Amino acid sequence: MLRGVNKQIVEVNQTNSPYFEKIYFIVKPGFCNYSFEQLESEAEKLASDIGITKPKNHKRRLFLFALTGVIAGALAALLLMALL
């Protein structure tokens, strides 16, 4: 149960856990003036320390997959040209 109206809370939505949907971090009063980015970073570090992390950046994986496809296509085209 949360009491008090002026509590600042950082919510982590993506936990990668089959058991937990969200994590709520209640910010200590002395740190409420910190930027959201600083508080979010600390929340992510703490979640990572207990084994609950945000999903990895899929954009990089997609880029590498596309790059591999382009290279494979180019090699296949060169092979076909060499055979003809």
Secondary structure as UniProt FT lines:
FT   STRAND          9..12
FT   STRAND          23..26
FT   HELIX           29..31
FT   TURN            32..33
FT   HELIX           36..49
FT   TURN            50..51
FT   HELIX           58..83
//
